[in-house]
């Protein structure tokens, strides 16, 4: 065997080895994504759905008690799908607020979704096209975002579709039920349902905070800033919407700086 033939054989073996390694990488990446199916998304979204039922129930009651028909409550929930923004918006509608005031208030409250969407865009698969991203962005609520970000590796359109669909149905159904049965419930029960959203947020942040120190630190920083604005005489004059934005931006920026996440290479 001459030198040229030996070199050719070595190059061939090296090429086959690289090809095998690439196949293993692709297979491993596919296996990581295989468990994040549409059905898995539906299952992961079920706890959010159950939490949304009680909160949306309260929203339906608030709308009807404000003098608006039940179909308006359902239409708002189907087209907005944002708890805090809907409660703030309906409060302004009932009190006769101006459209500009409503626009600015809901914008301030919901601007956090811009930050969440930017963060989630780094988590989803790059092969997801623009139409899929636009449609799924509609369902990027606080709870959906939290669950999606907890998943290992990248998340695809099928998983996110299931994760969003279940809470969306729960939110719409809860609004319908609240709007139709509000006249039959005592005031004490209607008031108690108002704290449901806080319990839902706590149940979402506690598990990941117990597992990851970085998440716990970011949460504590956000809580500390919120308390600062609440107890400081001058700062407590700032609207809740701006406080939410400042807490989210500062805590998120600190987390991104102190605990950066290296992006996994996709095949």
C-alpha positions in Angstrom: 0.0 0.0 0.0 1.5 3.3 -1.1 1.5 6.6 0.8 -1.3 8.2 -1.3 -3.7 5.3 -0.9 -3.0 5.2 2.9 -3.8 8.9 3.1 -7.0 8.4 1.2 -8.2 5.7 3.5 -7.4 7.8 6.6 -9.4 10.7 5.1 -12.3 8.4 4.4 -12.3 7.1 7.9 -12.1 10.6 9.3 -15.1 11.7 7.2 -17.1 8.7 8.3 -16.4 9.4 11.9 -17.5 13.1 11.6 -20.7 11.9 9.8 -21.4 9.5 12.6 -20.9 12.1 15.2 -23.3 14.5 13.4 -25.9 11.8 13.2 -25.6 11.1 16.9 -26.0 14.9 17.6 -29.1 15.1 15.4 -30.6 12.0 16.9 -29.9 13.3 20.4 -31.5 16.7 19.6 -34.6 15.0 18.1 -34.9 12.8 21.2 -34.8 15.9 23.4 -37.7 17.5 21.4 -39.7 14.3 21.0 -41.2 14.4 24.5 -42.4 18.0 24.1 -45.5 17.0 22.0 -48.9 18.6 21.6 -50.4 16.2 24.1 -47.6 17.0 26.6 -48.4 20.7 26.2 -52.1 20.0 26.9 -51.1 18.2 30.0 -48.7 20.9 31.3 -51.3 23.5 30.6 -54.0 21.8 32.6 -52.9 23.2 36.0 -52.9 26.7 34.5 -56.4 26.0 33.1 -57.7 25.1 36.5 -56.2 28.3 38.0 -57.6 30.4 35.2 -61.1 29.1 35.7 -61.5 30.8 39.1 -59.8 34.1 38.0 -61.8 34.3 34.8 -65.0 33.4 36.8 -64.3 36.6 38.9 -63.7 38.6 35.7 -67.1 37.5 34.3 -68.8 38.5 37.5 -67.1 42.0 37.5 -68.2 42.7 33.9 -71.9 41.7 34.5 -72.0 43.6 37.8 -70.7 46.6 35.9 -73.8 46.6 33.8 -72.5 44.9 30.7 -74.0 41.8 29.1 -72.4 38.4 29.5 -71.4 38.1 25.8 -69.2 41.2 26.2 -67.3 39.5 29.0 -66.7 36.4 26.9 -65.7 38.5 23.8 -63.1 40.4 25.9 -61.6 37.2 27.3 -61.4 35.6 23.8 -59.7 38.6 22.2 -57.5 39.9 25.0 -56.5 36.9 27.1 -54.7 39.0 29.7 -55.9 38.9 33.3 -54.6 42.1 34.8 -55.1 44.1 31.7 -58.7 43.0 31.4 -59.5 43.8 35.0 -58.0 47.2 34.6 -59.7 47.9 31.3 -63.1 46.9 32.5 -62.7 49.1 35.6 -62.1 52.1 33.4 -65.0 51.2 31.1 -67.4 50.9 34.1 -66.2 54.1 35.6 -66.5 55.9 32.3 -62.8 56.5 31.7 -61.5 58.0 28.5 -60.2 55.8 25.7 -56.7 57.4 26.0 -56.6 56.6 29.7 -57.6 53.0 29.0 -55.0 52.6 26.2 -52.1 54.0 28.3 -53.1 51.9 31.4 -53.4 48.6 29.6 -50.2 49.3 27.6 -48.2 49.9 30.8 -49.7 46.8 32.4 -49.1 44.6 29.4 -45.8 45.9 28.3 -44.2 43.1 30.3 -45.3 40.7 27.5 -42.7 42.4 25.3 -40.0 41.4 27.7 -41.4 37.9 28.1 -41.7 37.4 24.3 -38.1 38.5 23.7 -37.0 36.0 26.3 -39.2 33.2 25.0 -37.9 33.8 21.4 -34.6 32.6 22.6 -36.2 29.4 23.9 -38.2 28.3 20.8 -36.9 26.4 17.9 -35.3 28.5 15.2 -37.2 26.6 12.5 -40.5 28.0 13.7 -41.7 30.4 11.0 -43.0 33.9 11.5 -46.7 33.1 11.2 -46.4 30.4 14.0 -44.5 32.9 16.2 -47.1 35.6 15.7 -50.0 33.2 16.5 -48.4 31.7 19.5 -47.4 35.1 20.9 -51.1 35.8 21.5 -51.1 33.1 24.2 -47.8 34.0 25.9 -49.2 34.7 29.3 -47.2 34.9 32.6 -48.0 31.3 33.5 -47.5 29.9 30.0 -44.2 31.7 29.8 -43.1 30.3 33.2 -43.9 26.7 32.2 -42.3 27.0 28.8 -39.1 28.4 30.1 -38.8 25.5 32.6 -38.5 22.9 29.9 -35.1 21.5 29.0 -33.8 22.4 25.5 -35.9 24.2 22.8 -39.7 24.1 22.6 -41.6 23.8 19.3 -44.9 24.9 17.9 -46.8 21.7 18.8 -45.9 21.9 22.4 -46.6 25.6 22.7 -49.9 25.1 20.9 -51.1 22.6 23.5 -49.7 24.6 26.4 -51.7 27.6 25.3 -54.9 25.9 24.2 -55.8 24.4 27.5 -55.5 27.7 29.5 -57.2 29.6 26.8 -60.3 27.3 26.9 -60.2 27.5 30.7 -60.1 31.3 30.6 -62.9 31.6 28.2 -65.1 29.0 30.0 -64.4 30.6 33.4 -65.5 34.0 32.1 -68.7 32.5 30.6 -69.6 30.7 33.9 -68.9 33.8 36.0 -70.9 36.0 33.8 -73.9 33.7 33.7 -74.2 32.7 37.4 -73.0 35.9 39.1 -76.6 36.6 40.3 -76.8 33.4 42.2 -73.6 33.6 44.4 -73.3 35.4 47.7 -70.9 38.3 48.1 -68.5 36.5 50.4 -67.8 33.8 47.7 -67.3 36.4 45.0 -64.8 38.3 47.1 -62.8 35.2 48.0 -62.4 34.3 44.3 -60.4 37.5 43.8 -57.3 36.1 45.5 -57.1 33.1 43.2 -54.6 34.7 40.8 -52.1 35.3 43.6 -52.2 31.7 44.7 -51.7 30.6 41.1 -48.6 32.8 40.7 -47.1 31.4 43.9 -47.7 27.9 42.8 -45.8 28.6 39.6 -42.7 30.3 40.9 -42.0 28.2 44.0 -41.1 24.8 42.3 -38.4 26.3 40.0 -37.1 28.6 42.7 -36.5 25.6 44.9 -34.5 23.9 42.2 -32.5 26.8 40.8 -30.8 29.3 43.0 -30.6 31.9 40.2 -34.4 31.9 39.9 -34.9 32.3 43.6 -32.4 35.3 43.7 -34.2 37.0 40.8 -37.6 36.6 42.5 -36.2 38.0 45.8 -34.8 41.0 44.0 -38.1 41.7 42.3 -40.0 41.3 45.6 -37.5 43.7 47.3 -37.9 46.3 44.7 -41.7 46.0 44.8 -41.6 46.4 48.6 -39.3 49.5 48.2 -41.9 51.2 46.0 -44.7 50.3 48.3 -43.2 51.5 51.6 -41.2 54.5 50.4 -43.3 57.7 50.7 -42.2 59.3 47.4 -41.9 56.1 45.3 -45.3 54.8 46.4 -47.0 57.5 44.3 -45.9 55.7 41.1 -48.6 53.7 39.4 -48.7 49.9 39.7 -48.1 49.5 36.0 -44.7 51.4 36.2 -43.8 49.5 39.3 -44.3 46.2 37.5 -42.2 47.3 34.6 -39.3 48.5 36.8 -39.3 45.4 38.9 -39.4 43.1 35.8 -36.7 45.1 33.9 -34.3 45.4 36.9 -34.7 41.8 38.1 -34.5 40.4 34.6 -31.4 42.5 33.7 -29.7 41.3 36.9 -30.5 37.7 36.2 -29.3 37.9 32.6 -26.0 39.6 33.7 -25.3 37.4 36.7 -26.7 34.1 35.5 -26.4 34.0 31.7 -27.7 31.0 29.8 -25.6 29.6 27.0 -27.6 29.0 23.9 -27.6 25.3 22.7 -26.5 24.7 19.2 -29.3 23.3 17.0 -28.7 20.9 14.2 
